[in-house]
Each structure stands twice: as structure tokens, then as C-alpha cells.
């Protein structure tokens, strides 16, 4: 792994452009003999694959199931073990909330529990964002503070929202309340060290109060908190790689990740086509573009194989728009795998494709897990993806004499 100091020493600025297309959770396991990528009709990706170098990436390490935060940071060139960024911070940044140094942010879900207090749906049937906004306004009007701590509630997308606790003597050394599994009761937050006792108490009071107020709001009759965290100290992509980066994403979490590493967030609609339109509109202003496709992951978590396939096919139809811009380096990959039969993130490696005039063509003939496994890149740590993108755009000087 290349150190940050080496990146700072070797990276150079030039006019070449990089496009990183992340199809979230695209990796899969076979359903009736085929993965979603194998079942999808993808002539554009397959043709691109035949003129690219390919492989499979591990976001963190073999056998480790990553969250979206570490999985993306790794692709962006950051050590996911060094920068274990809490999801609360990412969600807050994603909705453009200005976090202070004392603030504690939590990624929060509206969820459904039954009469026995057991979680039956962690995502409250993915309630409409408009309903989310209504509930957040309702909670905000009734929970303004707990003890001497200000409570700030902000709506996200669908079932997601952000809660920020602002006050003195708060710590992110506390446990989440979300067990991240249905069929279990919510967890009670607890301190991981002596500094977190007050924060754990505040968190538990918030969950108890909010859920009491929501008892008649089924399916959104409970709240789950995770990724309870403070703003980290992390260098920007401009500092490390001499890039002028931009992000095109529709979900707050991924905007937050991009903003954390210094990307400018570009305006886009909610559709896949609008994301590619935003790329074309802003093509001359930046030299690194991160495009995020969310619904492959959502449908994977829902176990909806057919819908996951349809999103992949929609992405494929838009690939020519990127190629028409003639990027100097074009990468297509996933941040992690989300197999439909597991309905969750998994440890399985992700297909990876890199197209560049300086790449050596390999034997892969289609953008699938098995074909990419034949590629000359083999199986490698995702953190090396950034080094490869910089190298294939001649943005790295020679190392040593």
C-alpha cells in the first residue's frame, strides 16, 4: 500500500480526466445459475470489457464484509482501517449539515417493531421521503433538547434521517442501537469507555422518547441509530493526489463521503440518466468524476433480483454517453457486493474494469464476476484502484532514482 506521503511526493497535475463509476453492491451470487451481472443484457459494458484490464477487488480484506463508508474510502485511495469514518458524519455531510467539533452525529433509520418490541423491518418499508420529512418535523417540534444537549433532527431520503447531539462532554465512544438485523430487539446504547457515559444516556433517552411519540406511525414506529461519530481529520484528494474532483450522487450518504475527501457535489436529478447528464454538463470543470449508482444495492438488500438486473441494464444503456466524452481513464466497479440471496452486504470481491490507452488488454469478454476473475489484475485490494487510475493518466512521477 502506498503511503500518503508518497502520494503527495509523486502525484502531479495534468489535464487528463478520470471517470470512476461505482455501481453500488453490483457483485452477486448466482440465482438460478446466474448472478445479476450474468443475467443482465449489457452490450456496452461487455464491449468495453474486451478493451480493458480487469480484476476483482477486496474493499478491506478477504472475508471482511465492509460498510459503504470503508468500501468507498478504499476506492478513493484511503486506508479503510486508518479512516474508519462513522456513518453519522457521512449522512450529516451528505445533507450539507455543518458539523461542529463538539457535535455527535448518528445515521438513523425509521423502522418497524411489533408488539413484542422485535424489529420486523429496519427500513420501515422504505417510506416516501415526503413522509420522512413530515415525521422529522413532528419529532423536531417535540424533542429540542435532552439534559443540557441540543437535539437536531434532519430528514434524509426514504427511511433515513440524521440526528445531531450538540453540547459539552460528548463522545463518540458509544455503541449503536441498531442490531442491523430483523428478528431482534433494538440494542441499548452503552459507553465504550468512561467518556461515553453521558452520550450513551442521551442516545437512549432520545430513542425512548422518539419511539414513544411514533407508536401510532406504523410502519415508522421506531428509530434505530448507528454510526454515532464525530468529524474526523482526513486529507483531501487535492492534497494527496493533486486532483480537482467532483461527485455525482443522489443519496446523502455518498454525497457525504465525497464531501469528506474534498469533492465538489454536482447538481443532478434522481434518475440514472440525469446523473450522466450532469457529467456532460460539468465535463470541462474537473479532472476526476465519481458517479454513484445506488439502486443496485437497494434491490440487492430487498432480494429483488429482477429489479437489480434492470438497473444494471439501464446503466449499460448510458455507458456510451461517458465514452463519447473520451475520458483518459474510465473505471467501472462496485464498492461491495450485495447478493440478492443474502439481502445484505457481503465479503465477496467486486468486479473491476479499467479502460485506458495505456492498459494491456486481457482475456475477459464480459463485465461479470467470473470473467473479471480472469483479468490480469487478479484479486487485489481496492485501495490500489486510485494508484492504478493515477498511473493510467500519467499523474504519478517515477519513484526513486
Number of C-alpha atoms within 10 A of each C-alpha: 10 12 11 15 9 12 19 16 13 16 22 16 14 12 13 16 23 24 25 22 22 21 23 23 29 32 30 29 19 15 13 7 8 12 21 28 23 18 19 19 17 21 15 18 23 17 13 21 27 18 20 26 26 34 26 29 29 26 33 23 16 14 12 13 21 21 16 19 20 26 23 24 25 24 25 22 22 27 22 22 12 9 15 14 23 21 27 27 28 30 29 28 24 24 20 14 15 9 16 11 10 15 21 25 30 28 26 27 25 29 26 24 25 15 6 7 13 14 24 18 19 24 22 23 16 18 17 12 16 13 15 23 18 12 19 20 14 15 19 17 10 11 16 12 16 16 11 10 18 15 19 17 21 20 22 24 20 20 23 25 28 26 24 24 23 20 18 13 12 21 22 22 19 25 20 23 23 24 17 16 13 17 15 14 17 22 15 16 23 19 18 14 11 10 15 20 18 17 26 24 17 21 24 18 15 20 19 14 17 19 21 13 17 18 14 11 13 15 21 26 19 30 28 25 29 21 23 27 22 25 21 13 9 13 13 17 21 16 15 21 24 20 25 18 25 24 27 26 25 24 19 20 25 27 25 27 25 27 20 23 19 20 24 17 20 17 15 17 14 10 11 20 15 15 23 19 17 17 24 14 12 13 16 10 10 19 20 22 25 21 23 22 24 19 19 28 27 18 24 29 20 18 18 16 21 14 17 26 22 18 22 22 20 15 19 18 16 17 17 14 15 16 14 9 12 14 21 20 23 22 23 20 26 28 33 33 28 30 31 29 16 14 16 20 22 20 19 23 29 28 29 30 26 26 24 20 13 14 16 13 18 18 17 23 19 21 26 27 23 16 18 27 21 18 23 17 17 14 20 18 17 31 24 19 21 18 20 17 24 22 16 21 19 18 21 21 13 9 8 5 3
